[in-house]
Amino acid sequence: MRLGAVAALLALAACAPGPPDARALAPAIAAMPQTDTCGAAPHAGLVGQPATALQRVPILRPVRLIRGAEPVATLPERIGFRIDRAERIVGIACG
């Protein structure tokens, strides 16, 4: 009985999303513009997190959430967060 309970807890823990590791964030950080006109760099750690994480982070600049392939106007001072179908932040860039 105990072994079954422990196995169930381990299986549940394996399903829980953890924080993204630094290697997973490397492509997002590398894709950021060389000139950070919008101050996006400090927020690169949000890549991989649910879009709702943006509600808990004070961002004192214009922000745009970009879903799917919607066209966007480029504003160098605005931070753009690209959101996927699973409502996760998959990219960040100025614009």
N, C-alpha and C positions, 0 to 999 in steps of 0.2 A: 504494500500500500504506500509506504513512504517513498519508495523508489519511483513509483508511478507519479506521485505528486511532484517530486523533484524534477522528473523528466518533463512534466507539463509546464512547470515554472520556467525551466530552461528554454523550452520551445517558445513560450510567450516572450521571454526576454530577447530571444533572437529576432523576433518580429518587430520589436520596438525600434523606431528610427533613432539613431544616435546623432551627435553633432558631426558634420562633415569633417574629414581629416584634411590636413594641409595639402596632401597630394591631390585630393579631389578638387580643391579650390584653385590649384595652379593654373588650369586652363582659363578659368574666369578672370583671374588676376592678370594673366598674360594677355588676354583679349582687351583689357582696359586700355584706353587711349594713352599715349605717351604724355600728352599734355592734359592733365586732369583739370579741365576748365570748370567742372561742376562740383568738385570735392567728393567724387564717388569712391575714391580709394579707401577711406576709413570704413566704408560700408560693404566691402568685398566679402566679409565674413557672412553676410546674409545669403549669399549664393548657396543653394541647396536647402534652405529653410522654407517653411511654409510662408505664403504671402502675408499671412496674419502677423508674422514677426515684425513687419513694418509698422504695425500699430504700437509696438512697444519701444521703438527706437526714435529718439528725437532727431529729426532731420530738418534743419533750418534753411532749406533751399527748395526751389520748385522740384516736384517729383512727378513722374508719369509712370503708370503701370501699363506695360505693353503686353497684350495677349495675342497669341497666334501670329498671323502675318499681317496684322493691321498696319497701314502706312502711318508713319510718324513724321511730324515736322521737327526739324533739328533746331534746338536752342542750346547753345554751348554751356549755359549756366544751369540747365535742368538735368537732374539725375533720372535716367530711365531704367526701370527694373523690368526685365522680361520675365513673364509668368507663363508656365506651361499649363497643360490641361489638368494636371494633378494639383494645380494651385501652389506650385513651388517656384521659388525664384531661381531661374536658370541662367540669368545674365544681368550684368549691370554696365551701363555706359553713359557717357554724357550725351545729351541730345534730347 
